[in-house]
Amino acid sequence: MANQASVTSMPRASTILGALEAVRNVHAAVLVGLVFITTALVFALFGYLANLGGGIVVAALGGLLVFLISVYGSSAVGYMLMTDAKGAAPLSIAEALLLSLRTTHRWLAVMLLALLVFVLFALVLLLILVVCKIPFLGPVLYAVVLPVATLATAAFIAALYFVVMPLSFPAVWAGDTAMQAVAKLWAIVRQRLVQVVVLVLLLALLSLVIGGVIALFTLAALGIVGTLSAVLLPTGGGIGGLMSGMMMGAGREGAGYLIAGGIGSAIVFAIVTIVPFLILLRGYCLIYLEVIQGIDFSAAEAQLKSKMDNLQRQAREAQERAREKTQAPVPASAPRETPGAAPTAGPAAPAATKCPQCGAGVSSDDAFCGGCGAKLR
């Protein structure tokens, strides 16, 4: 009898087929359409401004806005689909957008950390290859380093592509902070990497098949409608005339119909794109909820917190050492006299031993000189 761990680690078909339920979420589909339209309008606007003389600065600003709209809009859609996947009360579009604005920076932090880890991994790999440049011993080391480094790099790329990229967003949508998301993704990589790879591949295949079938039927329908439109409307005759008219612009007869046909065709292709996009997002939510079952994340979170605390302590210690090195030594202060205090008296002068008048010897107790009688005190 298989144990519970092995049963839990097996991918279930319901996890993938459940992604098809995304097409029933009308509010999420509407929000995806709004995101696509807004992204296209911003892209076109800033492209036009860049061509007018805005240059690379305007183009870069437009690219940044397109990225932010795409990320925050997709995150709002993801919140709606995650709520649906968990069986909770559905979110409105406004609620999903507010959640996205408040929390999507967590995903950006996870992606930044993943980029830093990738850079560190590449630096370590370069350092190992530099060691392989040692004369005589280098080729021997390289014979071992090459297969080990190749397999490690392949595992690292698989972890990024199949775990970090598709599941980092669902971790945030489920309510995790950036550090909690990183800890959970690391635990998933260590314990459920094969399961996640299988599920993501099956989801991608399902989305590709569904999208291809929809595109096939949509193109066939567009051909029929376009042909009938070209026969009945002044679009230039035939489906070829309709398509060429949309490419040529408004100079032909029935320019209004051609422009309307172009807009309508764009809407059709946008709808075709929305469906597989929703399937992917809901599928990622279901995969995340599936693979986190049975994993104790407390140890991973504690380990990550300990490492972060160590890094912060080391950074503070390095900062203190740098401050101590740059700080100039303070010279010793000279002793100060208290204002109004009397100066300290010097040592007492030695007592006289000779008479100042005749020079005869006297003692310190004599009041008069014994030779001349001169008064000494």
C-alpha positions as CSV (number, residue, x, y, z in Angstrom):
1,M,0.0,0.0,0.0
2,A,1.5,3.3,-1.0
3,N,2.2,5.8,1.8
4,Q,0.5,9.2,2.1
5,A,3.6,11.1,0.9
6,S,3.8,9.2,-2.4
7,V,0.1,9.7,-3.1
8,T,0.3,13.4,-2.4
9,S,3.3,13.8,-4.6
10,M,1.5,12.3,-7.6
11,P,0.1,14.9,-10.1
12,R,-3.7,14.6,-10.4
13,A,-5.6,15.1,-13.6
14,S,-8.2,17.2,-11.8
15,T,-5.6,19.8,-11.1
16,I,-5.1,20.4,-14.8
17,L,-8.6,20.0,-16.0
18,G,-9.8,22.3,-13.3
19,A,-8.0,25.1,-15.1
20,L,-10.7,25.0,-17.8
21,E,-13.1,26.5,-15.2
22,A,-11.4,29.8,-15.8
23,V,-13.5,30.4,-18.9
24,R,-16.6,30.7,-16.6
25,N,-15.2,33.7,-14.7
26,V,-16.7,36.5,-16.7
27,H,-15.3,39.3,-14.5
28,A,-11.8,38.0,-14.8
29,A,-12.2,37.8,-18.6
30,V,-13.4,41.4,-18.7
31,L,-10.5,42.5,-16.6
32,V,-8.0,40.7,-18.9
33,G,-9.6,42.5,-21.9
34,L,-9.3,45.8,-20.2
35,V,-5.7,45.1,-19.4
36,F,-4.9,44.2,-23.0
37,I,-6.7,47.2,-24.4
38,T,-5.0,49.6,-21.9
39,T,-1.6,48.1,-22.6
40,A,-2.1,48.4,-26.4
41,L,-3.3,52.1,-26.1
42,V,-0.3,53.1,-23.8
43,F,2.1,51.3,-26.1
44,A,0.7,53.1,-29.2
45,L,0.6,56.5,-27.5
46,F,4.2,56.5,-26.3
47,G,5.3,55.0,-29.6
48,Y,3.7,57.9,-31.4
49,L,5.2,60.4,-28.9
50,A,8.7,58.9,-29.3
51,N,8.4,59.2,-33.1
52,L,7.4,62.9,-32.7
53,G,10.8,63.6,-31.1
54,G,10.5,62.2,-27.6
55,G,13.4,59.9,-28.2
56,I,14.6,57.0,-26.1
57,V,13.5,58.6,-22.8
58,V,9.8,58.7,-23.8
59,A,10.1,55.2,-25.3
60,A,11.6,53.9,-22.0
61,L,8.9,55.6,-20.0
62,G,6.3,54.0,-22.2
63,G,7.9,50.6,-21.8
64,L,7.9,51.0,-18.1
65,L,4.2,51.9,-18.0
66,V,3.3,49.0,-20.2
67,F,5.3,46.6,-17.9
68,L,3.6,48.0,-14.8
69,I,0.1,47.9,-16.3
70,S,0.7,44.3,-17.5
71,V,2.1,43.1,-14.2
72,Y,-0.4,44.8,-11.9
73,G,-3.4,44.0,-14.2
74,S,-2.4,40.4,-14.5
75,S,-2.0,40.2,-10.7
76,A,-5.5,41.5,-10.2
77,V,-6.8,38.8,-12.6
78,G,-4.8,36.3,-10.6
79,Y,-6.4,37.3,-7.3
80,M,-9.8,36.7,-8.8
81,L,-8.8,33.3,-10.1
82,M,-7.1,32.3,-6.9
83,T,-10.1,33.2,-4.9
84,D,-12.2,31.1,-7.3
85,A,-9.8,28.2,-7.1
86,K,-9.9,28.3,-3.2
87,G,-13.7,28.3,-3.3
88,A,-14.0,31.6,-1.5
89,A,-16.4,34.5,-2.2
90,P,-15.6,36.0,-5.6
91,L,-13.9,39.4,-5.8
92,S,-15.1,42.3,-7.8
93,I,-12.8,44.0,-10.3
94,A,-12.3,47.0,-8.0
95,E,-11.4,44.7,-5.1
96,A,-8.9,42.7,-7.2
97,L,-7.3,45.9,-8.5
98,L,-6.9,47.3,-4.9
99,L,-5.3,44.0,-3.7
100,S,-2.9,44.1,-6.7
101,L,-1.9,47.6,-6.0
102,R,-1.2,46.8,-2.3
103,T,0.7,43.5,-2.8
104,T,2.2,43.1,-6.2
105,H,5.5,44.6,-5.0
106,R,6.0,41.3,-3.2
107,W,6.2,39.5,-6.5
108,L,8.7,42.2,-7.8
109,A,10.8,41.6,-4.7
110,V,10.8,37.8,-5.3
111,M,11.8,38.3,-8.9
112,L,14.6,40.7,-7.8
113,L,15.9,38.1,-5.3
114,A,15.8,35.4,-8.0
115,L,17.8,37.7,-10.3
116,L,20.4,38.2,-7.5
117,V,20.6,34.5,-6.9
118,F,21.1,33.9,-10.6
119,V,23.9,36.4,-10.7
120,L,25.6,34.8,-7.6
121,F,25.2,31.4,-9.3
122,A,26.9,32.6,-12.4
123,L,29.7,34.2,-10.4
124,V,30.4,31.0,-8.5
125,L,30.4,29.1,-11.8
126,L,32.9,31.5,-13.3
127,L,35.1,31.2,-10.2
128,I,35.1,27.4,-10.5
129,L,36.1,27.7,-14.2
130,V,38.9,30.1,-13.3
131,V,40.3,27.5,-10.9
132,C,40.3,25.1,-13.8
133,K,42.9,27.2,-15.5
134,I,45.6,25.9,-13.1
135,P,48.4,24.2,-15.2
136,F,48.4,20.5,-15.4
137,L,45.7,20.1,-12.7
138,G,43.2,22.3,-14.5
139,P,42.2,19.8,-17.3
140,V,41.7,17.0,-14.7
141,L,39.4,19.3,-12.6
142,Y,37.5,20.4,-15.7
143,A,36.7,16.8,-16.6
144,V,34.8,16.7,-13.3
145,V,33.5,20.3,-13.2
146,L,32.0,20.2,-16.7
147,P,29.3,17.5,-16.0
148,V,28.6,18.6,-12.5
149,A,28.3,22.2,-13.5
150,T,26.1,21.3,-16.4
151,L,23.7,19.3,-14.4
152,A,23.6,21.9,-11.6
153,T,22.9,24.6,-14.2
154,A,20.1,22.5,-15.8
155,A,18.5,22.0,-12.4
156,F,18.8,25.7,-11.6
157,I,17.2,26.7,-14.9
158,A,14.4,24.1,-14.4
159,A,13.7,25.5,-10.9
160,L,13.5,29.0,-12.2
161,Y,11.4,28.1,-15.3
162,F,9.0,25.6,-13.7
163,V,8.7,26.8,-10.1
164,V,9.8,30.4,-9.5
165,M,8.3,32.0,-12.6
166,P,4.9,30.2,-12.7
167,L,4.4,29.8,-8.9
168,S,5.7,33.1,-7.4
169,F,2.6,35.0,-8.4
170,P,0.2,32.4,-7.0
171,A,2.2,32.5,-3.7
172,V,1.5,36.2,-3.5
173,W,-2.1,35.7,-4.5
174,A,-2.5,33.2,-1.7
175,G,-1.5,35.9,0.8
176,D,2.2,35.1,1.4
177,T,4.8,37.9,2.0
178,A,7.9,38.1,-0.1
179,M,10.0,36.1,2.4
180,Q,7.3,33.5,2.9
181,A,6.9,33.1,-0.9
182,V,10.7,32.6,-1.2
183,A,10.8,30.0,1.6
184,K,7.9,28.1,0.1
185,L,9.3,28.1,-3.4
186,W,12.6,26.8,-2.1
187,A,10.8,24.0,-0.2
188,I,8.8,23.2,-3.4
189,V,12.1,23.0,-5.4
190,R,13.6,20.7,-2.9
191,Q,10.6,18.4,-2.4
192,R,8.2,18.6,-5.4
193,L,10.3,19.7,-8.4
194,V,9.4,16.7,-10.6
195,Q,5.7,17.0,-9.8
196,V,5.7,20.7,-10.6
197,V,7.5,20.1,-13.9
198,V,5.0,17.5,-14.9
199,L,2.0,19.7,-14.0
200,V,3.3,22.8,-15.7
201,L,4.1,20.9,-18.9
202,L,0.6,19.3,-18.9
203,L,-1.0,22.8,-18.3
204,A,1.1,24.3,-21.1
205,L,0.0,21.5,-23.4
206,L,-3.7,22.0,-22.4
207,S,-3.5,25.7,-22.9
208,L,-1.8,25.3,-26.3
209,V,-4.4,22.8,-27.5
210,I,-7.4,24.8,-26.3
211,G,-5.9,28.0,-27.8
212,G,-5.1,26.3,-31.1
213,V,-8.6,24.8,-31.4
214,I,-10.2,28.2,-30.6
215,A,-8.0,29.9,-33.1
216,L,-8.7,27.3,-35.8
217,F,-12.5,27.7,-35.5
218,T,-12.2,31.5,-35.1
219,L,-10.1,31.8,-38.3
220,A,-12.6,29.7,-40.2
221,A,-15.5,31.7,-38.9
222,L,-13.7,35.0,-39.7
223,G,-13.1,33.8,-43.2
224,I,-16.8,33.0,-43.7
225,V,-18.0,36.3,-42.2
226,G,-15.3,38.3,-44.1
227,T,-16.3,36.7,-47.4
228,L,-20.0,37.4,-46.8
229,S,-19.1,41.0,-45.7
230,A,-17.1,41.5,-48.9
231,V,-20.0,40.4,-51.0
232,L,-22.7,42.5,-49.4
233,L,-20.7,45.5,-48.2
234,P,-18.5,47.9,-50.2
235,T,-15.2,46.5,-49.0
236,G,-13.5,45.8,-52.4
237,G,-14.9,42.3,-53.2
238,G,-13.9,39.0,-51.6
239,I,-12.1,38.1,-48.5
240,G,-8.8,39.1,-50.2
241,G,-10.3,42.5,-51.0
242,L,-11.4,42.9,-47.4
243,M,-7.9,42.1,-46.0
244,S,-6.0,44.1,-48.5
245,G,-8.4,47.0,-48.0
246,M,-7.7,47.0,-44.2
247,M,-4.0,47.0,-45.1
248,M,-4.3,49.9,-47.6
249,G,-6.3,52.3,-45.4
250,A,-9.2,54.6,-45.9
251,G,-8.4,55.6,-49.5
252,R,-10.5,52.8,-50.9
253,E,-14.3,52.6,-51.3
254,G,-16.0,51.7,-48.1
255,A,-13.1,52.9,-45.9
256,G,-15.4,53.0,-42.8
257,Y,-16.2,49.3,-43.2
258,L,-12.6,48.5,-43.6
259,I,-11.6,50.3,-40.4
260,A,-14.5,48.8,-38.6
261,G,-13.4,45.3,-39.9
262,G,-9.9,45.9,-38.7
263,I,-11.1,46.9,-35.2
264,G,-13.5,43.9,-35.0
265,S,-10.8,41.5,-36.1
266,A,-8.5,42.8,-33.4
267,I,-11.2,42.3,-30.8
268,V,-11.7,38.7,-32.0
269,F,-8.0,37.9,-31.7
270,A,-7.9,39.5,-28.3
271,I,-10.8,37.3,-27.1
272,V,-9.0,34.2,-28.6
273,T,-5.9,35.2,-26.5
274,I,-7.9,35.8,-23.3
275,V,-9.1,32.2,-23.0
276,P,-5.7,30.4,-22.9
277,F,-4.3,33.2,-20.7
278,L,-7.1,32.6,-18.1
279,I,-6.5,28.9,-18.3
280,L,-2.8,29.3,-17.6
281,L,-3.4,31.6,-14.6
282,R,-6.0,29.5,-13.0
283,G,-3.9,26.4,-13.7
284,Y,-0.9,28.0,-11.9
285,C,-3.2,28.7,-8.9
286,L,-4.4,25.1,-8.8
287,I,-0.8,23.7,-9.2
288,Y,0.4,25.9,-6.3
289,L,-2.5,24.9,-4.1
290,E,-1.8,21.2,-5.0
291,V,2.0,21.1,-4.4
292,I,2.0,22.9,-1.1
293,Q,-0.2,20.2,0.5
294,G,1.7,18.1,3.0
295,I,4.8,20.3,3.1
296,D,6.0,21.8,6.4
297,F,7.2,25.2,5.5
298,S,8.1,26.3,9.1
299,A,11.6,24.9,8.9
300,A,12.3,26.5,5.5
301,E,10.9,29.9,6.8
302,A,13.0,29.7,10.0
303,Q,16.1,28.8,8.0
304,L,15.6,31.6,5.6
305,K,14.9,34.1,8.4
306,S,18.1,32.9,10.2
307,K,20.2,33.5,7.0
308,M,18.7,36.9,6.5
309,D,19.4,37.8,10.1
310,N,23.0,36.7,9.7
311,L,23.4,38.7,6.5
312,Q,22.0,41.8,8.2
313,R,24.3,41.3,11.2
314,Q,27.3,40.9,9.0
315,A,26.3,44.0,7.1
316,R,26.0,46.0,10.3
317,E,29.4,44.7,11.5
318,A,31.1,45.6,8.2
319,Q,29.5,49.1,8.4
320,E,30.8,49.6,12.0
321,R,34.3,48.5,11.0
322,A,34.3,50.8,8.1
323,R,33.1,53.7,10.3
324,E,35.9,52.9,12.9
325,K,38.5,52.9,10.2
326,T,37.4,56.2,8.7
327,Q,37.0,58.0,12.0
328,A,40.0,60.2,13.0
329,P,41.6,59.6,16.5
330,V,40.6,62.3,19.1
331,P,43.7,64.2,20.5
332,A,44.1,64.2,24.3
333,S,42.8,67.5,25.8
334,A,45.1,69.7,27.8
335,P,44.2,70.2,31.5
336,R,42.1,73.2,32.0
337,E,42.1,75.6,35.0
338,T,39.0,76.2,36.8
339,P,37.9,79.8,36.4
340,G,38.5,81.8,39.6
341,A,40.7,79.2,41.2
342,A,44.0,80.3,42.7
343,P,47.1,79.1,41.0
344,T,48.8,76.2,42.7
345,A,51.7,77.3,44.9
346,G,55.1,76.1,43.9
347,P,57.5,74.2,46.2
348,A,58.6,76.1,49.3
349,A,62.0,78.0,49.1
350,P,64.8,76.4,51.3
351,A,65.4,78.2,54.7
352,A,68.3,80.7,55.0
353,T,71.6,79.3,56.6
354,K,73.7,82.6,56.7
355,C,73.2,86.1,58.0
356,P,72.4,88.5,55.2
357,Q,74.4,91.3,57.0
358,C,77.7,89.6,58.0
359,G,77.4,86.2,56.5
360,A,77.8,84.4,59.7
361,G,76.2,81.0,60.0
362,V,72.8,80.9,61.6
363,S,70.1,78.3,62.2
364,S,66.5,78.4,61.1
365,D,65.4,79.0,64.7
366,D,67.6,82.1,65.4
367,A,65.8,85.4,65.6
368,F,69.0,87.5,65.7
369,C,72.4,86.9,64.2
370,G,75.0,85.8,66.8
371,G,77.8,87.7,65.1
372,C,76.4,91.1,64.3
373,G,73.1,91.1,66.2
374,A,71.1,91.7,63.0
375,K,67.4,90.8,63.2
376,L,66.7,87.8,61.1
377,R,62.9,87.7,61.5
